[in-house]
Amino acid sequence: MATDGISPDTGEPISGETAKRWIDNYKNANPEPDTKIACFYGVNRINEILAQPDCIGIRSYYAIDDSGVKQLVLVGVNPEGNNIWDLTATLPNEGGLIMDRGGLCPPICPDN
């Protein structure tokens, strides 16, 4: 796997102005009132993922659950750029911690 862009320092800060513009671009491209625009995960859950052996970061996947609801799935990533998961596992936490069921917006949206 190519590991370009995979390191503990991957990512870059952007300004609030840029964030607002990009989020507004998404909202304007998806004007339906129930369109999911954000997902919240608590610090304890994020830290659980990061605490896995060899985990250097988190990858997020856009997904659709069995009920047709958009979800954001989080999984740890190792230094080689591979996901820390076992896709044959039938139980949570088996072969890696995969996180789902974040607080979707809407309905759980901030005031700002």
Backbone as ProteinMPNN parsed JSONL, in Angstrom:
{"seq_chain_A": "MATDGISPDTGEPISGETAKRWIDNYKNANPEPDTKIACFYGVNRINEILAQPDCIGIRSYYAIDDSGVKQLVLVGVNPEGNNIWDLTATLPNEGGLIMDRGGLCPPICPDN", "coords_chain_A": {"N_chain_A": [[0.847, -1.178, 0.0], [0.493, 2.228, -0.76], [2.042, 4.678, 1.179], [2.158, 7.383, 1.175], [1.218, 10.418, 2.556], [0.355, 9.228, 4.871], [0.854, 9.486, 8.098], [1.627, 10.285, 11.547], [1.332, 13.001, 11.499], [-0.354, 13.721, 9.447], [-2.729, 15.78, 7.907], [-4.099, 19.078, 8.072], [-4.392, 22.287, 9.444], [-7.188, 24.452, 8.853], [-8.734, 27.609, 8.158], [-11.465, 29.117, 10.003], [-13.126, 30.505, 8.27], [-12.629, 29.243, 5.784], [-13.491, 26.635, 6.435], [-16.237, 27.117, 6.932], [-17.057, 27.975, 4.364], [-16.572, 25.661, 2.804], [-18.222, 23.786, 4.082], [-20.685, 25.027, 3.677], [-20.719, 24.835, 0.879], [-21.125, 22.075, 0.627], [-23.634, 21.791, 1.882], [-25.201, 23.346, 0.146], [-25.002, 21.839, -2.174], [-26.394, 19.654, -1.39], [-29.315, 20.01, -0.646], [-31.521, 18.849, 0.672], [-33.545, 18.633, 3.577], [-33.036, 16.619, 5.517], [-30.491, 15.727, 5.043], [-27.47, 14.382, 6.098], [-24.958, 16.186, 7.662], [-22.884, 16.255, 9.419], [-21.037, 14.509, 12.005], [-20.709, 13.464, 15.303], [-18.251, 12.273, 17.543], [-17.34, 11.11, 20.724], [-14.615, 12.061, 22.912], [-13.609, 9.947, 24.453], [-14.17, 7.683, 22.915], [-12.705, 8.24, 20.595], [-10.131, 8.231, 21.695], [-9.99, 5.54, 22.465], [-9.778, 4.237, 19.998], [-7.324, 5.315, 19.098], [-5.625, 4.275, 21.033], [-5.047, 1.68, 20.351], [-2.628, -0.888, 19.644], [0.062, 0.102, 17.552], [-1.424, 2.055, 16.253], [-1.639, 4.992, 14.398], [-3.301, 6.948, 13.623], [-6.589, 7.937, 12.443], [-8.963, 6.726, 10.157], [-11.755, 7.719, 8.262], [-14.834, 6.479, 7.072], [-17.411, 6.974, 4.774], [-20.616, 5.692, 5.018], [-23.52, 3.564, 4.617], [-26.028, 2.443, 6.637], [-27.868, -0.607, 7.497], [-30.464, 0.25, 7.583], [-30.593, 2.228, 5.78], [-29.584, 4.682, 6.54], [-27.233, 7.304, 6.459], [-23.916, 6.975, 7.64], [-20.904, 7.544, 9.553], [-18.052, 5.818, 9.669], [-15.422, 4.963, 11.773], [-12.01, 4.008, 11.896], [-8.95, 2.682, 13.142], [-5.581, 3.304, 11.963], [-2.565, 1.838, 10.846], [1.115, 2.264, 10.832], [1.857, 1.481, 8.257], [-0.191, 2.297, 6.738], [-2.439, 0.765, 6.638], [-5.737, -0.314, 7.523], [-6.75, -1.01, 10.862], [-8.297, -3.601, 11.353], [-10.46, -6.45, 11.226], [-12.134, -7.744, 8.752], [-13.615, -10.021, 8.699], [-14.535, -10.456, 11.178], [-17.076, -11.099, 13.581], [-17.958, -9.962, 15.874], [-18.099, -6.926, 17.839], [-15.063, -5.104, 18.465], [-13.435, -7.247, 17.894], [-10.523, -8.122, 16.451], [-9.777, -5.512, 16.03], [-10.779, -2.141, 16.682], [-13.678, -0.783, 15.547], [-15.53, 2.026, 14.936], [-18.828, 3.273, 15.19], [-22.102, 4.752, 15.059], [-22.044, 7.441, 15.782], [-23.022, 10.749, 16.841], [-25.289, 11.945, 14.74], [-25.788, 14.762, 12.576], [-28.25, 16.447, 10.824], [-30.115, 15.008, 13.597], [-28.661, 16.026, 15.755], [-27.256, 18.789, 16.123], [-24.964, 21.591, 16.194], [-25.394, 24.953, 17.535], [-23.97, 26.864, 16.199]], "CA_chain_A": [[0.0, 0.0, 0.0], [1.206, 3.504, -0.752], [1.9, 5.333, 2.478], [2.217, 8.837, 1.036], [0.099, 11.043, 3.252], [0.007, 8.471, 6.074], [1.802, 9.688, 9.192], [0.945, 10.896, 12.681], [1.15, 14.432, 11.252], [-1.225, 13.965, 8.301], [-3.811, 16.715, 8.19], [-3.643, 20.459, 8.039], [-5.403, 23.226, 9.931], [-7.764, 25.428, 7.934], [-9.383, 28.709, 8.873], [-12.906, 29.032, 10.183], [-13.745, 31.004, 7.041], [-12.557, 28.168, 4.793], [-14.376, 25.558, 6.886], [-17.623, 27.535, 6.693], [-17.303, 27.979, 2.923], [-16.627, 24.289, 2.322], [-19.439, 23.172, 4.631], [-21.796, 25.625, 2.929], [-20.712, 24.212, -0.451], [-21.75, 20.754, 0.764], [-25.058, 21.997, 2.165], [-25.844, 23.836, -1.072], [-25.051, 20.727, -3.123], [-27.28, 18.641, -0.796], [-30.262, 20.876, 0.065], [-32.595, 18.142, 1.356], [-33.45, 18.984, 5.004], [-32.555, 15.521, 6.354], [-29.14, 15.338, 4.646], [-26.504, 14.376, 7.2], [-23.855, 17.091, 7.35], [-21.816, 16.126, 10.411], [-21.146, 13.374, 12.912], [-19.929, 13.689, 16.519], [-17.75, 11.151, 18.332], [-16.767, 11.569, 21.986], [-13.171, 11.939, 23.094], [-13.279, 8.615, 24.971], [-14.201, 6.738, 21.79], [-11.552, 8.558, 19.746], [-8.937, 7.753, 22.402], [-9.975, 4.074, 22.4], [-9.232, 3.861, 18.69], [-5.909, 5.696, 19.052], [-4.866, 3.484, 22.004], [-4.733, 0.357, 19.819], [-1.22, -1.035, 19.268], [0.48, 0.531, 16.208], [-2.346, 3.017, 15.651], [-1.044, 6.323, 14.249], [-4.331, 7.893, 13.2], [-7.943, 7.431, 12.224], [-9.55, 6.895, 8.825], [-13.218, 7.735, 8.323], [-15.521, 5.977, 5.888], [-18.83, 7.256, 4.597], [-21.284, 4.397, 4.92], [-24.976, 3.546, 4.744], [-26.357, 1.28, 7.461], [-28.89, -1.506, 6.96], [-31.741, 0.971, 7.524], [-30.471, 3.251, 4.755], [-29.14, 5.938, 7.136], [-25.811, 7.587, 6.272], [-23.105, 6.864, 8.846], [-19.472, 7.766, 9.419], [-17.383, 4.726, 10.365], [-14.037, 5.297, 12.103], [-11.138, 2.852, 12.107], [-7.55, 3.026, 13.327], [-4.675, 3.047, 10.841], [-1.207, 1.54, 11.298], [2.134, 3.035, 10.115], [1.912, 1.084, 6.849], [-1.36, 2.859, 6.062], [-3.521, -0.219, 6.603], [-6.741, -0.245, 8.576], [-6.622, -1.987, 11.946], [-9.604, -4.249, 11.448], [-10.631, -7.778, 10.648], [-13.448, -7.656, 8.113], [-14.353, -11.27, 8.881], [-14.968, -10.502, 12.583], [-18.528, -11.045, 13.763], [-18.238, -9.277, 17.134], [-17.386, -5.661, 18.029], [-13.739, -5.146, 19.097], [-12.708, -8.44, 17.48], [-9.623, -7.831, 15.341], [-9.637, -4.066, 15.869], [-11.938, -1.36, 17.12], [-14.338, -0.032, 14.481], [-16.511, 2.86, 15.637], [-20.009, 3.744, 14.475], [-23.167, 5.299, 15.905], [-21.765, 8.792, 16.244], [-24.19, 11.626, 16.872], [-25.469, 12.524, 13.414], [-26.402, 16.081, 12.423], [-29.252, 16.492, 11.877], [-30.741, 16.028, 14.421], [-27.795, 16.526, 16.826], [-26.468, 19.827, 15.451], [-24.591, 22.731, 17.028], [-26.075, 26.215, 17.252], [-23.156, 27.713, 15.321]], "C_chain_A": [[0.887, 1.234, 0.0], [0.973, 4.194, 0.581], [2.088, 6.84, 2.387], [0.995, 9.433, 1.716], [-0.351, 10.296, 4.493], [1.117, 8.672, 7.093], [1.028, 10.276, 10.364], [0.67, 12.384, 12.476], [0.259, 14.738, 10.051], [-2.402, 14.822, 8.723], [-3.241, 18.116, 8.24], [-4.742, 21.362, 8.569], [-5.91, 24.108, 8.789], [-8.468, 26.492, 8.764], [-10.871, 28.432, 9.051], [-13.644, 29.475, 8.934], [-13.755, 29.93, 5.947], [-13.496, 27.031, 5.167], [-15.829, 25.904, 6.603], [-17.954, 27.472, 5.21], [-17.454, 26.554, 2.393], [-17.871, 23.571, 2.828], [-20.663, 23.722, 3.917], [-21.868, 25.062, 1.511], [-21.42, 22.863, -0.413], [-23.25, 20.891, 0.987], [-25.8, 22.447, 0.913], [-25.964, 22.745, -2.132], [-26.01, 19.63, -2.671], [-28.358, 19.346, 0.018], [-31.393, 20.163, 0.809], [-32.447, 18.34, 2.865], [-32.896, 17.874, 5.898], [-31.149, 15.051, 5.981], [-28.196, 15.444, 5.837], [-25.304, 15.222, 6.806], [-22.691, 16.966, 8.326], [-22.075, 14.902, 11.281], [-20.204, 13.623, 14.087], [-19.523, 12.364, 17.145], [-17.077, 11.713, 19.575], [-15.279, 11.266, 22.099], [-12.787, 10.553, 23.612], [-13.239, 7.589, 23.851], [-13.018, 6.966, 20.853], [-10.276, 8.012, 20.391], [-8.844, 6.236, 22.408], [-9.383, 3.603, 21.081], [-7.728, 4.12, 18.664], [-5.039, 4.869, 19.989], [-4.519, 2.083, 21.5], [-3.244, 0.282, 19.455], [-0.993, -0.655, 17.802], [-0.46, 1.527, 15.542], [-1.69, 4.398, 15.609], [-2.071, 7.372, 13.822], [-5.648, 7.187, 12.959], [-8.355, 7.714, 10.786], [-11.063, 6.86, 8.997], [-13.78, 7.266, 6.989], [-16.962, 6.448, 5.9], [-19.5, 5.916, 4.353], [-22.792, 4.591, 4.992], [-25.33, 2.282, 5.506], [-27.5, 0.48, 6.844], [-30.271, -0.875, 6.882], [-31.719, 2.073, 6.467], [-30.007, 4.6, 5.264], [-27.632, 6.107, 6.912], [-25.104, 7.562, 7.624], [-21.674, 7.273, 8.525], [-18.786, 6.727, 10.292], [-15.915, 5.109, 10.553], [-13.242, 4.031, 12.381], [-9.703, 3.35, 12.269], [-6.716, 2.618, 12.123], [-3.268, 2.829, 11.396], [-0.174, 2.314, 10.465], [2.273, 2.674, 8.634], [0.731, 1.629, 6.05], [-2.531, 1.905, 5.965], [-4.481, -0.012, 7.764], [-6.486, -1.333, 9.605], [-8.008, -2.583, 12.153], [-9.538, -5.631, 10.834], [-12.033, -7.796, 10.067], [-14.218, -8.968, 8.136], [-14.885, -11.401, 10.308], [-16.48, -10.354, 12.668], [-18.933, -10.335, 15.048], [-17.508, -7.938, 17.184], [-16.075, -5.888, 18.779], [-12.919, -6.37, 18.722], [-11.834, -8.081, 16.275], [-9.439, -6.352, 15.068], [-10.921, -3.364, 16.247], [-12.456, -0.524, 15.958], [-15.487, 0.722, 15.128], [-17.606, 3.336, 14.695], [-20.963, 4.335, 15.504], [-22.769, 6.625, 16.541], [-23.055, 9.597, 16.233], [-24.33, 12.362, 15.55], [-26.178, 13.87, 13.47], [-26.932, 16.199, 11.007], [-29.549, 15.094, 12.413], [-29.822, 16.643, 15.477], [-26.821, 17.53, 16.218], [-26.118, 20.959, 16.414], [-25.388, 23.97, 16.643], [-25.285, 27.076, 16.274], [-22.729, 26.966, 14.1]], "O_chain_A": [[1.911, 1.274, 0.683], [-0.16, 4.283, 1.054], [2.169, 7.512, 3.415], [-0.132, 8.998, 1.476], [-1.34, 10.684, 5.115], [2.197, 8.095, 6.966], [-0.108, 10.72, 10.195], [-0.138, 12.968, 13.199], [0.127, 15.901, 9.67], [-2.995, 14.605, 9.78], [-2.04, 18.306, 8.427], [-5.902, 21.218, 8.184], [-5.159, 24.462, 7.88], [-8.758, 26.281, 9.942], [-11.456, 27.616, 8.338], [-14.669, 28.895, 8.574], [-14.764, 29.733, 5.27], [-14.219, 26.518, 4.314], [-16.575, 25.071, 6.087], [-19.014, 26.972, 4.833], [-18.368, 26.275, 1.618], [-18.506, 22.827, 2.08], [-21.58, 22.971, 3.587], [-22.962, 24.835, 0.994], [-22.213, 22.541, -1.298], [-24.044, 20.191, 0.358], [-26.907, 21.98, 0.647], [-26.924, 22.73, -2.902], [-26.397, 18.774, -3.467], [-28.329, 19.292, 1.247], [-32.158, 20.819, 1.516], [-31.339, 18.228, 3.389], [-32.334, 18.173, 6.951], [-30.661, 14.072, 6.548], [-28.136, 16.478, 6.502], [-24.702, 15.01, 5.753], [-21.619, 17.519, 8.08], [-23.17, 14.34, 11.293], [-19.036, 13.955, 13.889], [-20.335, 11.446, 17.266], [-16.327, 12.685, 19.491], [-14.761, 10.345, 21.468], [-11.733, 10.035, 23.241], [-12.369, 6.719, 23.838], [-12.402, 6.013, 20.375], [-9.442, 7.407, 19.717], [-7.742, 5.689, 22.363], [-8.577, 2.673, 21.055], [-6.951, 3.256, 18.259], [-3.832, 4.767, 19.77], [-3.766, 1.367, 22.161], [-2.665, 1.272, 19.008], [-1.763, -1.044, 16.925], [-0.295, 1.814, 14.356], [-1.241, 4.915, 16.632], [-1.738, 8.548, 13.679], [-5.798, 5.997, 13.235], [-8.123, 8.805, 10.264], [-11.589, 6.069, 9.78], [-13.27, 7.611, 5.923], [-17.654, 6.335, 6.913], [-19.008, 5.101, 3.572], [-23.275, 5.654, 5.38], [-24.982, 1.179, 5.085], [-28.032, 0.848, 5.797], [-31.154, -1.393, 6.199], [-32.714, 2.773, 6.279], [-30.027, 5.577, 4.515], [-26.854, 5.182, 7.142], [-25.624, 8.062, 8.621], [-21.284, 7.338, 7.359], [-18.923, 6.75, 11.515], [-15.249, 5.529, 9.607], [-13.734, 3.1, 13.018], [-9.291, 4.312, 11.621], [-7.082, 1.72, 11.365], [-2.83, 3.542, 12.3], [-0.547, 2.958, 9.485], [2.759, 3.484, 7.845], [0.659, 1.447, 4.834], [-3.515, 2.197, 5.285], [-4.084, 0.412, 8.849], [-6.061, -2.438, 9.266], [-8.781, -2.138, 13.002], [-8.662, -5.929, 10.022], [-13.014, -7.858, 10.808], [-15.348, -9.033, 7.65], [-15.606, -12.35, 10.615], [-17.086, -9.584, 11.923], [-20.121, -10.126, 15.29], [-16.414, -7.815, 16.633], [-15.993, -6.769, 19.635], [-11.793, -6.512, 19.199], [-12.351, -7.773, 15.201], [-8.99, -5.974, 13.986], [-12.011, -3.927, 16.143], [-11.748, 0.343, 15.446], [-16.327, 0.12, 15.796], [-17.348, 3.743, 13.563], [-20.642, 4.401, 16.69], [-23.111, 6.901, 17.691], [-24.062, 9.162, 15.674], [-23.578, 13.295, 15.271], [-27.056, 14.089, 14.305], [-26.158, 16.069, 10.059], [-29.261, 14.102, 11.744], [-30.161, 17.681, 16.046], [-25.704, 17.175, 15.843], [-26.877, 21.254, 17.338], [-25.981, 24.033, 15.566], [-25.859, 27.925, 15.593], [-22.036, 27.522, 13.247]]}, "name": "protein", "num_of_chains": 1, "seq": "MATDGISPDTGEPISGETAKRWIDNYKNANPEPDTKIACFYGVNRINEILAQPDCIGIRSYYAIDDSGVKQLVLVGVNPEGNNIWDLTATLPNEGGLIMDRGGLCPPICPDN"}
